Amino acid sequence: KDGGKGVGKGGGKGDPPPPRRMSAGKGGGEQNRNSSANRGKSPFKKTLKLVNPVYGNSQHTTVFNSAQHPEFDPELITSMLTPTGEGPATRRFVLKKETGVCVLDKNRAQNMAITVNRLRVPLGEVCDRLMALDLSQPDFTADHVELLQGKLPTAEESRNILKYEDQPEVLRDIERKMLPLCNLPSADVRLRLAHLALTHTARFQRLHGHLECVRSASAEVLSSQRLRELLRNILAVSNYINHGTCEGAKAFSVKSLAAFASYKDRGTCALQLLCATLSHADSFVQGLISDLPNLSEAARENTALL
């Protein structure tokens, strides 16, 4: 041992590691650093971080080596990235600070105020329609019902708001708007019923389309003679692989197809053997595809949800 320094596994003194090579592709080269430093400061507040930028001349041919320069208008880019203070700005909804009796806490009141403001129809009119179950007006949709679902006042909140039913002017604005909803009997049940009625037609048509696709594919599978021939050939190849003769199993589950497709021995897979048994394999496959136009889409259906 040599003082425990530089001793390798074989007991000898190991060679020092080679010097680390700096790669220009990773921005570590001297030329890369100098070139990037000389590019100047960004005129905008936020910069775009490129991964492994190369500022020097590249030693390799890339898609960027072209004599034809792209059309570029720096003034347009500058005008788009420079704030002008014009145009609508996205703003966060903030509940106005108002005087009046506050029954709801701050977060609850703000969430309800956002919901009410997103409704196209005044909340009082919405409650009248839910009371009469009048859903014939086009300006009241399932989206509006979904906005209200989960946002209803609790039983305790409703009782506290209804204490001021005879003098609503003393309530804060959002509590005052909640009065019709607090007076609506079985509001949650009416909302669920309204949502079911407003979405029934679209859901029925969508479900009918899925079922029709599965029905058509099933009819195609039952009537395709090429599919029958294909399955018989798969059975024959499988029997020959397993038993050395075409006689053996008489049938198999379609779940076996995955194992058949993945079988490979001596560089030859079972699919190659299958194609060899089919005469005119190319035309056979094209004919099989034409026999089963709906099968691919039906295979993606979740039949458990139909």
C-alpha positions as CSV (number, residue, x, y, z in Angstrom):
1,K,0.0,0.0,0.0
2,D,1.2,3.5,-0.8
3,G,-0.3,5.5,2.0
4,G,-3.7,4.8,0.7
5,K,-3.3,7.1,-2.3
6,G,-3.8,6.2,-5.9
7,V,-4.1,2.5,-5.2
8,G,-6.4,0.6,-7.6
9,K,-8.2,-2.6,-7.1
10,G,-5.2,-4.5,-8.3
11,G,-2.9,-3.0,-5.7
12,G,-1.1,-0.8,-8.2
13,K,-1.0,2.9,-8.5
14,G,-3.8,4.0,-10.8
15,D,-3.5,6.5,-13.7
16,P,-5.0,9.9,-13.1
17,P,-8.3,10.5,-14.9
18,P,-8.1,12.2,-18.3
19,P,-9.0,15.9,-18.4
20,R,-12.6,16.6,-18.9
21,R,-13.4,17.7,-22.4
22,M,-15.5,20.8,-22.7
23,S,-18.3,20.4,-25.3
24,A,-19.5,23.3,-27.3
25,G,-22.9,21.7,-27.7
26,K,-23.5,22.1,-24.0
27,G,-22.5,25.7,-23.9
28,G,-19.2,24.9,-22.1
29,G,-16.7,25.9,-24.9
30,E,-14.8,29.1,-24.6
31,Q,-16.0,30.3,-28.0
32,N,-19.6,29.6,-26.9
33,R,-19.2,31.6,-23.7
34,N,-17.6,34.5,-25.4
35,S,-20.1,34.6,-28.3
36,S,-23.1,34.4,-25.9
37,A,-21.7,37.2,-23.8
38,N,-21.3,39.5,-26.8
39,R,-24.9,39.1,-28.0
40,G,-26.2,41.9,-25.8
41,K,-28.9,42.3,-23.2
42,S,-32.5,41.3,-24.0
43,P,-34.8,44.2,-24.6
44,F,-37.6,42.4,-22.8
45,K,-38.2,41.6,-19.2
46,K,-38.4,37.8,-19.8
47,T,-35.9,35.8,-21.8
48,L,-36.2,32.5,-23.6
49,K,-33.9,29.8,-22.3
50,L,-32.5,27.6,-25.1
51,V,-31.3,24.1,-24.4
52,N,-27.6,23.6,-25.5
53,P,-27.4,26.7,-27.7
54,V,-24.4,26.9,-30.1
55,Y,-23.2,30.5,-30.7
56,G,-20.0,29.7,-32.6
57,N,-19.7,28.1,-36.0
58,S,-21.0,24.5,-35.9
59,Q,-18.7,21.7,-37.0
60,H,-21.7,19.7,-38.2
61,T,-24.4,20.2,-40.8
62,T,-27.7,21.1,-39.2
63,V,-31.2,22.2,-40.3
64,F,-30.1,25.7,-39.5
65,N,-27.3,25.8,-42.1
66,S,-29.1,27.5,-45.0
67,A,-28.3,30.4,-47.2
68,Q,-32.0,31.3,-47.2
69,H,-32.9,33.4,-44.1
70,P,-36.4,33.2,-42.7
71,E,-38.7,36.2,-43.0
72,F,-38.4,38.0,-39.7
73,D,-39.8,41.4,-38.6
74,P,-38.2,42.5,-35.4
75,E,-40.5,45.5,-35.1
76,L,-43.5,43.2,-35.1
77,I,-42.0,41.1,-32.4
78,T,-41.2,44.2,-30.3
79,S,-44.7,45.6,-30.7
80,M,-46.2,42.3,-29.6
81,L,-44.0,41.9,-26.5
82,T,-44.1,45.5,-25.4
83,P,-47.1,46.3,-23.1
84,T,-49.2,49.2,-24.3
85,G,-51.8,49.3,-21.6
86,E,-54.5,49.0,-24.3
87,G,-57.0,46.1,-24.8
88,P,-58.9,44.0,-22.3
89,A,-56.7,42.7,-19.5
90,T,-57.4,39.5,-17.7
91,R,-58.4,40.3,-14.2
92,R,-59.2,38.2,-11.2
93,F,-62.7,38.4,-9.8
94,V,-62.6,40.2,-6.5
95,L,-65.7,40.4,-4.3
96,K,-66.6,44.1,-3.7
97,K,-66.5,45.2,-0.1
98,E,-70.0,46.1,0.8
99,T,-71.8,47.0,3.9
100,G,-74.6,44.7,5.2
101,V,-75.2,41.6,7.2
102,C,-72.7,38.9,6.2
103,V,-73.8,35.3,6.6
104,L,-71.3,33.6,4.3
105,D,-67.6,33.6,5.0
106,K,-65.3,35.4,2.6
107,N,-64.3,32.5,0.4
108,R,-67.8,31.0,0.2
109,A,-69.2,34.4,-0.7
110,Q,-66.6,35.0,-3.4
111,N,-67.3,31.5,-5.0
112,M,-71.0,32.1,-5.0
113,A,-70.6,35.6,-6.5
114,I,-68.4,34.2,-9.3
115,T,-71.1,31.5,-10.0
116,V,-73.9,34.1,-10.1
117,N,-72.0,36.4,-12.4
118,R,-71.4,33.6,-14.9
119,L,-75.1,32.8,-15.2
120,R,-76.7,34.4,-18.3
121,V,-80.1,34.4,-16.5
122,P,-80.8,36.2,-13.2
123,L,-80.8,33.8,-10.3
124,G,-84.4,34.7,-9.4
125,E,-85.5,33.8,-12.9
126,V,-83.5,30.6,-12.7
127,C,-85.2,29.6,-9.5
128,D,-88.7,30.3,-11.1
129,R,-87.8,28.0,-14.0
130,L,-86.6,25.3,-11.6
131,M,-89.7,25.6,-9.5
132,A,-91.9,25.2,-12.6
133,L,-89.4,22.8,-14.2
134,D,-89.6,25.0,-17.3
135,L,-86.5,24.2,-19.3
136,S,-87.7,25.2,-22.7
137,Q,-85.8,28.5,-22.9
138,P,-82.5,28.2,-25.0
139,D,-80.7,30.7,-22.7
140,F,-80.7,28.2,-19.8
141,T,-78.5,25.2,-20.5
142,A,-76.9,22.3,-18.8
143,D,-73.7,24.3,-18.3
144,H,-75.6,26.7,-16.1
145,V,-77.1,23.9,-14.0
146,E,-73.6,22.5,-13.5
147,L,-72.4,25.9,-12.3
148,L,-75.0,25.8,-9.5
149,Q,-74.5,22.2,-8.6
150,G,-72.3,22.0,-5.5
151,K,-72.6,25.8,-4.9
152,L,-76.0,25.7,-3.1
153,P,-76.3,27.3,0.3
154,T,-76.2,24.7,3.1
155,A,-79.3,24.2,5.3
156,E,-77.7,26.3,8.1
157,E,-76.7,29.1,5.6
158,S,-80.2,29.1,4.2
159,R,-81.8,29.4,7.6
160,N,-79.5,32.3,8.6
161,I,-80.2,34.1,5.3
162,L,-84.0,33.6,5.5
163,K,-84.0,35.3,8.9
164,Y,-83.7,38.6,6.9
165,E,-86.3,37.6,4.2
166,D,-88.6,40.4,5.3
167,Q,-85.9,43.0,5.3
168,P,-83.5,42.0,2.5
169,E,-82.0,45.5,2.3
170,V,-79.9,44.9,5.4
171,L,-78.1,41.9,3.7
172,R,-74.9,42.1,1.8
173,D,-75.4,41.9,-2.0
174,I,-74.5,38.2,-2.4
175,E,-76.7,37.1,0.5
176,R,-79.5,39.1,-1.0
177,K,-79.1,37.4,-4.4
178,M,-79.1,34.0,-2.6
179,L,-82.6,34.6,-1.2
180,P,-84.6,33.0,-4.1
181,L,-82.3,29.9,-4.0
182,C,-82.8,29.6,-0.2
183,N,-86.6,29.6,-0.8
184,L,-86.5,26.9,-3.5
185,P,-87.7,23.6,-2.1
186,S,-85.6,20.6,-2.8
187,A,-83.2,22.7,-4.8
188,D,-80.5,20.0,-5.2
189,V,-83.1,17.5,-6.5
190,R,-84.5,20.0,-9.0
191,L,-81.0,20.8,-10.3
192,R,-80.2,17.1,-10.8
193,L,-83.5,16.6,-12.6
194,A,-83.0,19.7,-14.8
195,H,-79.5,18.5,-15.7
196,L,-80.8,15.0,-16.6
197,A,-83.5,16.6,-18.8
198,L,-81.1,19.0,-20.5
199,T,-78.5,16.4,-21.3
200,H,-80.7,13.4,-22.1
201,T,-80.9,13.9,-25.9
202,A,-77.2,14.5,-26.4
203,R,-76.3,11.5,-24.1
204,F,-78.8,9.3,-25.9
205,Q,-77.4,10.1,-29.3
206,R,-73.8,9.6,-28.2
207,L,-74.7,6.3,-26.5
208,H,-76.7,5.2,-29.5
209,G,-73.7,5.9,-31.8
210,H,-71.4,3.8,-29.6
211,L,-73.8,0.9,-29.6
212,E,-74.4,1.1,-33.3
213,C,-70.7,1.0,-33.9
214,V,-70.4,-2.2,-31.8
215,R,-73.4,-3.7,-33.4
216,S,-72.0,-3.1,-36.9
217,A,-68.6,-4.5,-36.0
218,S,-70.2,-7.6,-34.5
219,A,-72.2,-8.2,-37.7
220,E,-69.0,-7.8,-39.8
221,V,-67.1,-10.3,-37.6
222,L,-69.9,-12.9,-37.9
223,S,-70.2,-12.6,-41.7
224,S,-66.5,-12.3,-42.7
225,Q,-65.4,-15.5,-44.4
226,R,-61.8,-14.2,-44.6
227,L,-61.7,-13.8,-40.8
228,R,-62.9,-17.4,-40.4
229,E,-60.1,-18.5,-42.8
230,L,-57.6,-16.5,-40.8
231,L,-58.5,-18.0,-37.5
232,R,-58.4,-21.5,-38.9
233,N,-54.9,-20.9,-40.2
234,I,-53.8,-19.5,-36.9
235,L,-55.1,-22.7,-35.2
236,A,-53.3,-24.9,-37.8
237,V,-50.0,-23.0,-37.3
238,S,-50.4,-23.2,-33.5
239,N,-51.0,-26.9,-33.5
240,Y,-48.0,-27.5,-35.8
241,I,-45.8,-25.5,-33.5
242,N,-47.1,-27.3,-30.4
243,H,-47.6,-30.9,-31.7
244,G,-45.8,-31.2,-35.0
245,T,-49.1,-31.8,-36.8
246,C,-52.1,-29.7,-37.8
247,E,-54.3,-31.9,-35.6
248,G,-54.6,-31.0,-32.0
249,A,-56.6,-28.2,-30.5
250,K,-60.0,-27.7,-32.1
251,A,-60.5,-24.1,-31.0
252,F,-58.9,-21.3,-28.9
253,S,-59.9,-18.1,-27.2
254,V,-59.1,-14.8,-28.9
255,K,-57.0,-14.0,-25.8
256,S,-54.5,-16.4,-27.3
257,L,-53.8,-14.0,-30.2
258,A,-51.4,-11.9,-28.2
259,A,-49.2,-15.0,-27.4
260,F,-49.4,-16.0,-31.0
261,A,-48.2,-12.6,-32.3
262,S,-45.3,-12.5,-29.8
263,Y,-44.1,-16.1,-30.6
264,K,-40.6,-16.2,-32.1
265,D,-38.1,-19.1,-32.6
266,R,-34.8,-19.2,-34.5
267,G,-35.4,-15.7,-35.9
268,T,-38.9,-16.6,-37.3
269,C,-42.1,-15.3,-35.7
270,A,-45.5,-16.9,-35.9
271,L,-46.9,-14.1,-38.0
272,Q,-44.4,-15.0,-40.7
273,L,-45.5,-18.6,-40.6
274,L,-49.1,-17.4,-40.9
275,C,-48.4,-15.3,-43.9
276,A,-46.7,-18.2,-45.6
277,T,-49.8,-20.3,-45.2
278,L,-52.0,-17.7,-46.8
279,S,-52.1,-17.6,-50.6
280,H,-51.8,-14.1,-51.9
281,A,-51.3,-12.6,-48.4
282,D,-51.3,-9.0,-49.5
283,S,-54.7,-9.2,-51.3
284,F,-56.0,-11.3,-48.4
285,V,-55.2,-8.6,-45.8
286,Q,-56.7,-5.8,-47.9
287,G,-59.9,-7.9,-48.3
288,L,-60.0,-8.6,-44.6
289,I,-59.7,-4.8,-43.9
290,S,-62.6,-4.1,-46.2
291,D,-64.6,-6.8,-44.5
292,L,-64.2,-5.2,-41.1
293,P,-64.5,-1.4,-41.5
294,N,-65.9,-0.7,-38.0
295,L,-63.9,-3.2,-36.1
296,S,-61.0,-0.9,-35.2
297,E,-63.3,1.8,-33.8
298,A,-65.4,-0.7,-31.9
299,A,-62.3,-2.3,-30.3
300,R,-61.6,1.1,-28.6
301,E,-65.1,1.2,-27.0
302,N,-65.4,0.5,-23.3
303,T,-68.3,-2.0,-23.4
304,A,-68.6,-1.9,-19.6
305,L,-69.8,1.6,-19.8
306,L,-72.4,1.0,-22.6
